[in-house]
Structure formats: structure tokens, C-alpha cells
Amino acid sequence: MEEVNESMVSEFIFLGLCDSREAQAFLLVIFSSLYLLTILGNIFIVLLITADLHLHSPMYFLLANLSFIDLCLSSVTTPKMITDFLKESKTISFGGCMCQIFFGHFFGGGEMVLLVSMAYDRYVAICKPLRYSSIMGQQKCIQLVMTSWIIGFVHSISQLVIIIKLPFCGPRELDSFFCDIPLVIKLACMDTYILKMLINADSGVLATICFILLLISYSYILLTVCHHSKDGASKALSTCTAHITVVVLFFVPCIFIYLCPLSITWMDKFLAVFYAVITPLLNPAIYTLRNKEIKNAIKRL
């Protein structure tokens, strides 16, 4: 006998970011522009790194993959949000909601692991420069990227398996602009306390491990360079500022959305917008503006 969740609740209703039609028209223009910049910026970085032989190195290979993931992560929720600004009734099918959850956590989990890989690349480059070429070969780079995709998939499918079997038979309004587990699980017609603990543990373990590894990597880089140079702190900070900035922008919203939810509606929506829309746009901007080789590659076009 089939599960009853899809037969009893075939769609969910988004309450969106605001009720005012004037505000929604304004946000339509803003978010359409931001999404277009995100798409163009990340595609530009991928194509630039692919086409320019000077950028065929492990660091830029990983950066191109980060831009591709940001492109995908942004496309999971933003197009739906933009089109919903034009609609009176903002609905999403049950299957569409589950797809948003799956791909959101797939690309989000993959990006966490990829950021750790980029930190490892900087650690080898700064702390073991003589062995960099032998350690960070093409095969190692491919392995790091494949690991990020595999872990992202395992993380996402483990979340989806838990939530897709829940019975949804009552309220179907989500006070947000996209489907995510903390909001959807509240609509289940059962006690979900234990499931919430399992889901938080799943997301928490992945985020915590990645964040600790990132802190260790960048701390070790800073200490190593300081030990060998009087102005090592400034050099290390200059080298890793872009990476650290991206890490902070990505992990801080994740922490407050999944690990330490604030339960403040406007703040939750702000963090969701920042995570889903702003961060994928800022990543290419940060790396491009602070990277001389990227700037030189642009000049060579």
C-alpha cells in the first residue's frame, strides 16, 4: 500500500518574504539582478579557469568546482522565489519540495567538503611548498572533488530518507520562500522530536567536522608562516583572507539555520536569503577581486 503523505498533502504553500505587492515587485527586480550576476559570475570563472593555461593549477581547479557548486546551489531555490513574486498563490508540489531539500543539501554538503579541500591545498602550498607538486597532483585534485560530491550525496540522501516518509496531513504553509527540513518537519502529523535530533546530528556532524578542519588548517598555516618570517602573519593573512571570508560567509548562516536556530522569523528569512542567494554571488567576487592571477587572466582576454 502506498504511503499517504503525497495523497493527503500534494503541495505546500510558501508565505514568501513579504505580503506587500509593491515590496514583492521591488524584490523581483533585486533578486533577478542578483541571480543573473551569480550565474554570469560563476560561469565566467569556470570558463576563464578552463580556457587560461596559466590557471591550470590545483587551487584554480578547486575554485572552478566551487563556482560550479555555487551556480547549482543558487539555482535550487532562487528561480522559484523569483517566479513566485509574480504569483498570488505561491505553491510547490510535494515532489518539488523534496527535490529542493535533496539538491539544497547535496550542493551545500558538497561545498562544505570542497572548502576543506581548498584549505588543504593552501596548507600544502604554504607549509610544504617543496612537495606541493607531488602531493597536489591531478589525481589528488580529482579525488578531493569526487569526495566532496560523494559526501554531499550521502548527507543529502540520509536527510531525504528521514523526511520523505513522514505523514503530512494537516497544515501545509511554510513561512519561507523555499523548502527546507527545519520548516517542513514542523508540518508532519506526528511527534518529530527524535527525528529533529537525528537530522540536527546529521547536519551538525558534517558542519562541525568541516569547520574544525578549516580552523585547524588556517591556524596551522598562520603559525607556520609566522615561525619562518617576521611579517609572516600579514603574508598568511593576505594569502588566506579570501578563503577565510568565504568560509565565514558560508558557515555562519548554516550554524544559525540548522545547529542553533534563532526561531525569529525575519532573521531566519534573512539568513536563508543570505545562504541561498548572496553567498553564491559573493564567492566569485571575493576570489576575483583579491586574486592577482585571476585579474591578469582577465586582462589577457
C-alpha positions as CSV (number, residue, x, y, z in Angstrom):
1,M,0.0,0.0,0.0
2,E,1.4,3.4,-0.9
3,E,2.4,6.0,1.6
4,V,-0.3,8.5,2.4
5,N,1.8,11.6,2.6
6,E,1.6,12.5,-1.1
7,S,-2.1,11.6,-1.3
8,M,-3.1,13.8,1.7
9,V,-0.8,16.7,1.1
10,S,0.0,17.1,-2.6
11,E,1.6,20.6,-2.3
12,F,2.9,23.2,0.1
13,I,2.2,26.9,0.2
14,F,5.0,29.4,0.6
15,L,4.2,32.6,2.6
16,G,7.3,34.2,1.0
17,L,9.4,37.1,2.1
18,C,6.6,39.7,2.5
19,D,2.9,40.4,1.8
20,S,3.1,43.8,0.1
21,R,2.7,43.6,-3.7
22,E,4.9,46.8,-4.0
23,A,7.7,45.2,-2.0
24,Q,7.4,42.0,-4.0
25,A,7.8,44.0,-7.2
26,F,10.9,45.7,-5.8
27,L,12.4,42.3,-4.6
28,L,11.6,40.8,-8.0
29,V,14.0,43.3,-9.7
30,I,16.6,43.0,-6.9
31,F,16.8,39.2,-6.8
32,S,16.5,38.8,-10.6
33,S,19.6,41.0,-10.9
34,L,21.5,39.2,-8.2
35,Y,20.7,35.8,-9.7
36,L,21.8,37.0,-13.1
37,L,25.1,38.3,-11.7
38,T,25.5,35.0,-9.8
39,I,25.0,32.9,-12.9
40,L,27.2,35.1,-15.1
41,G,29.9,35.5,-12.4
42,N,30.3,31.8,-11.7
43,I,30.1,30.7,-15.3
44,F,32.7,33.3,-16.1
45,I,35.1,31.9,-13.5
46,V,34.6,28.4,-14.7
47,L,35.2,29.3,-18.3
48,L,38.2,31.6,-17.5
49,I,40.0,28.9,-15.5
50,T,39.2,26.3,-18.2
51,A,40.5,28.5,-21.0
52,D,43.6,30.1,-19.5
53,L,46.5,27.7,-19.3
54,H,48.1,29.9,-16.6
55,L,45.3,29.0,-14.2
56,H,45.6,25.2,-14.7
57,S,46.7,24.5,-11.2
58,P,45.1,22.7,-8.2
59,M,44.0,25.9,-6.5
60,Y,42.1,27.1,-9.5
61,F,40.8,23.7,-10.4
62,L,39.1,23.6,-6.9
63,L,38.0,27.2,-7.4
64,A,36.3,26.3,-10.6
65,N,34.5,23.5,-8.9
66,L,33.4,25.9,-6.1
67,S,32.0,28.3,-8.7
68,F,30.1,25.4,-10.3
69,I,28.6,24.3,-7.0
70,D,27.6,27.9,-6.2
71,L,25.9,28.1,-9.6
72,C,23.9,24.9,-8.8
73,L,23.2,25.8,-5.2
74,S,21.8,29.2,-6.2
75,S,19.6,27.6,-8.9
76,V,17.9,25.2,-6.4
77,T,15.8,27.9,-4.8
78,T,16.3,31.4,-6.4
79,P,14.4,30.8,-9.7
80,K,11.4,29.5,-7.9
81,M,11.5,32.5,-5.5
82,I,11.7,35.0,-8.4
83,T,8.8,33.5,-10.3
84,D,6.7,33.4,-7.1
85,F,7.0,37.2,-6.8
86,L,4.7,37.3,-9.8
87,K,2.1,34.9,-8.4
88,E,-0.7,35.4,-5.9
89,S,-0.6,31.8,-4.7
90,K,3.0,30.5,-4.1
91,T,2.7,26.8,-4.1
92,I,5.1,23.9,-4.7
93,S,4.3,20.2,-5.3
94,F,5.3,17.6,-2.7
95,G,7.8,16.2,-5.2
96,G,9.2,19.6,-6.0
97,C,9.6,20.3,-2.2
98,M,11.5,17.1,-1.7
99,C,13.8,18.0,-4.7
100,Q,14.6,21.3,-3.2
101,I,15.6,19.6,0.0
102,F,17.7,17.0,-1.7
103,F,19.6,19.3,-4.0
104,G,20.0,22.0,-1.4
105,H,21.7,19.7,1.0
106,F,23.5,17.9,-1.8
107,F,25.2,21.0,-3.1
108,G,25.5,22.6,0.4
109,G,27.2,19.5,1.9
110,G,29.4,19.2,-1.1
111,E,30.5,22.8,-0.8
112,M,31.4,22.3,2.9
113,V,33.8,19.5,2.0
114,L,35.2,21.3,-1.0
115,L,36.1,24.3,1.2
116,V,38.0,21.9,3.4
117,S,39.8,20.6,0.3
118,M,40.7,24.2,-0.7
119,A,42.1,24.8,2.8
120,Y,44.2,21.6,2.5
121,D,45.5,22.9,-0.8
122,R,46.6,26.1,0.8
123,Y,48.1,24.2,3.7
124,V,50.3,22.1,1.4
125,A,51.2,25.2,-0.7
126,I,52.3,27.3,2.2
127,C,53.6,24.7,4.7
128,K,55.1,22.1,2.3
129,P,55.9,24.1,-0.8
130,L,58.7,21.8,-2.0
131,R,56.3,18.8,-2.0
132,Y,53.3,20.7,-3.4
133,S,53.6,19.4,-6.9
134,S,54.0,15.8,-5.9
135,I,51.2,16.0,-3.3
136,M,48.6,18.0,-5.2
137,G,48.7,16.2,-8.5
138,Q,45.9,15.9,-10.9
139,Q,44.7,12.6,-9.5
140,K,44.6,14.0,-5.9
141,C,42.6,17.0,-7.1
142,I,40.0,14.8,-8.8
143,Q,39.8,12.6,-5.7
144,L,39.2,15.7,-3.5
145,V,36.4,16.9,-5.8
146,M,34.8,13.5,-6.1
147,T,35.0,13.1,-2.3
148,S,33.1,16.4,-1.9
149,W,30.3,15.2,-4.3
150,I,30.1,11.8,-2.7
151,I,29.8,13.1,0.9
152,G,27.3,15.7,-0.3
153,F,25.2,13.0,-1.8
154,V,25.3,10.7,1.2
155,H,24.5,13.6,3.5
156,S,21.6,14.7,1.4
157,I,20.1,11.3,0.8
158,S,20.3,10.5,4.5
159,Q,18.2,13.6,5.2
160,L,15.7,12.9,2.5
161,V,15.1,9.3,3.6
162,I,14.1,10.6,7.0
163,I,11.7,13.3,5.9
164,I,10.1,11.8,2.8
165,K,8.4,9.1,4.8
166,L,6.8,11.5,7.3
167,P,2.9,11.7,7.2
168,F,1.8,15.2,6.1
169,C,-1.9,15.5,6.6
170,G,-2.6,18.9,8.2
171,P,-1.1,22.4,7.8
172,R,0.8,23.0,4.6
173,E,2.0,26.6,4.9
174,L,5.8,27.2,5.0
175,D,6.8,30.7,6.3
176,S,9.7,30.9,3.8
177,F,10.4,31.1,0.1
178,F,11.8,27.5,-0.3
179,C,11.5,24.1,1.3
180,D,14.0,23.2,4.0
181,I,13.9,20.5,6.6
182,P,13.5,22.6,9.8
183,L,10.3,24.1,8.3
184,V,8.9,21.1,6.6
185,I,9.3,18.8,9.5
186,K,7.1,21.0,11.6
187,L,4.2,20.2,9.4
188,A,4.4,16.4,10.0
189,C,1.4,14.8,11.7
190,M,3.5,13.1,14.4
191,D,5.9,13.8,17.2
192,T,9.1,14.7,15.4
193,Y,11.4,15.5,18.4
194,I,13.6,12.4,17.9
195,L,13.7,13.0,14.1
196,K,14.8,16.6,14.6
197,M,17.6,15.4,16.9
198,L,18.7,12.9,14.2
199,I,18.6,15.5,11.4
200,N,20.4,18.1,13.5
201,A,23.0,15.5,14.4
202,D,23.5,14.6,10.7
203,S,23.9,18.2,9.7
204,G,25.8,19.1,12.8
205,V,28.4,16.4,12.5
206,L,29.2,17.3,8.9
207,A,29.3,21.1,9.5
208,T,31.2,20.7,12.8
209,I,33.9,18.4,11.3
210,C,34.4,20.6,8.3
211,F,34.5,23.8,10.4
212,I,37.1,22.3,12.8
213,L,39.2,21.0,10.0
214,L,39.1,24.5,8.4
215,L,40.1,26.2,11.7
216,I,43.0,23.8,12.2
217,S,44.2,24.2,8.6
218,Y,44.2,28.0,8.6
219,S,45.6,28.2,12.2
220,Y,48.5,25.9,11.2
221,I,49.1,27.9,8.1
222,L,49.3,31.1,10.1
223,L,51.6,29.6,12.8
224,T,53.9,28.0,10.3
225,V,54.4,31.2,8.3
226,C,54.8,33.3,11.5
227,H,57.5,30.9,12.6
228,H,59.6,31.4,9.4
229,S,59.1,35.1,8.7
230,K,58.9,38.4,10.8
231,D,56.0,39.6,8.8
232,G,54.6,36.1,8.3
233,A,51.3,37.0,9.9
234,S,50.5,39.6,7.3
235,K,51.6,37.4,4.5
236,A,49.5,34.5,5.7
237,L,46.5,36.7,6.3
238,S,46.9,38.2,2.8
239,T,47.1,34.7,1.2
240,C,44.2,33.2,3.1
241,T,41.8,36.1,3.6
242,A,39.6,35.3,0.6
243,H,39.3,31.6,1.7
244,I,38.5,32.6,5.3
245,T,36.0,35.2,4.2
246,V,34.1,32.6,2.1
247,V,34.2,30.1,5.0
248,V,32.7,32.6,7.4
249,L,30.0,33.7,4.9
250,F,29.0,30.1,4.2
251,F,29.2,28.5,7.7
252,V,27.7,31.3,9.9
253,P,24.2,31.1,8.2
254,C,24.4,27.3,8.3
255,I,25.1,27.3,12.0
256,F,22.1,29.5,12.8
257,I,19.7,27.8,10.4
258,Y,20.5,24.2,11.4
259,L,22.5,24.0,14.6
260,C,21.4,27.0,16.6
261,P,18.1,28.1,15.1
262,L,17.0,31.6,16.4
263,S,13.3,31.0,15.9
264,I,13.0,34.6,14.8
265,T,11.0,34.7,11.6
266,W,12.6,37.7,9.9
267,M,16.1,36.6,11.0
268,D,15.5,33.1,9.7
269,K,14.4,34.5,6.3
270,F,17.4,36.9,6.2
271,L,19.8,34.0,6.9
272,A,18.1,31.9,4.3
273,V,18.4,34.6,1.6
274,F,22.0,35.2,2.5
275,Y,22.8,31.5,2.3
276,A,20.9,30.7,-0.9
277,V,21.3,34.0,-2.8
278,I,24.0,36.2,-1.5
279,T,26.8,33.8,-0.7
280,P,26.9,32.2,-4.2
281,L,27.3,35.7,-5.6
282,L,30.0,36.8,-3.2
283,N,32.3,33.8,-3.7
284,P,33.3,34.7,-7.2
285,A,33.5,38.4,-6.4
286,I,35.8,37.8,-3.4
287,Y,38.2,35.5,-5.2
288,T,38.3,37.7,-8.3
289,L,38.8,41.0,-6.5
290,R,41.6,39.6,-4.3
291,N,43.4,37.4,-6.7
292,K,46.2,38.9,-9.0
293,E,46.3,35.8,-11.3
294,I,42.6,36.0,-11.9
295,K,42.9,39.7,-12.7
296,N,45.9,39.1,-15.0
297,A,43.9,36.3,-16.8
298,I,41.0,38.8,-17.3
299,K,43.5,41.3,-18.8
300,R,44.7,38.6,-21.2
301,L,41.3,38.1,-22.7
